[in-house]
């Protein structure tokens, strides 16, 4: 699920540093230097630090200042091309491992949604680059014989406004800001709830374009009536 800190094919709560950045972090980490050295994973020239796991383990001992300093390098805050590199590498590792497993893995949102969120919503990247990102991952996992389930709604605006009413005011404000104050939304001068809906509609259109391009087993699930048990 989204938010799983042990996700086998994605990163959540993990930051990435080069050697210079990591050495600088260590020099400013005080008593936590040894903790960071024990928890860091070096992959090539990248130093990967699962900072949310560290926070969960150490709680208030892990200062907010240090947490915030590390989280600035979260993999989903890095430049688009660096994110693609790291996420594709993670999918490669997962594929190599999963080929030897006799298991079925069910993942939420990490295949298409995350790619479009960082590429389109956050950075407003060219459509071709975003499509290539998804297709790159699709190529990596093709030997796993994946199946894509795409959940859709007939009325996107109704669904979004329903979510805004059901979620906290903080969530509602945050999601509208995220979709309108950066990337695609900012470039197209969208603002407020109406603007966020325009961005969501554009994202859906690109998702459906990618869905049609993918050469894998795939099904659309219409969730307009919110009848999960009927699936």
RAVENMO-V468481 format. One record per run of one state. SS is the DSSP state (hx for helix, st for strand, lp for the rest). FROM is the first residue (numbers start at 0). LEN is the number of residues. If there is no record, write none. Layout:
{{SS;FROM;LEN} {SS;FROM;LEN}}
This chain:
{{lp;0;14} {st;14;3} {lp;17;1} {hx;18;9} {lp;27;2} {hx;29;10} {lp;39;1} {st;40;3} {lp;43;2} {st;45;4} {lp;49;1} {hx;50;11} {lp;61;2} {hx;63;8} {lp;71;2} {st;73;1} {lp;74;5} {hx;79;19} {lp;98;14} {hx;112;10} {lp;122;4} {hx;126;18} {lp;144;2} {st;146;6} {lp;152;3} {hx;155;11} {lp;166;2} {hx;168;12} {lp;180;2} {hx;182;5} {lp;187;4} {hx;191;22} {lp;213;3} {st;216;6} {lp;222;5} {hx;227;3} {lp;230;1}}
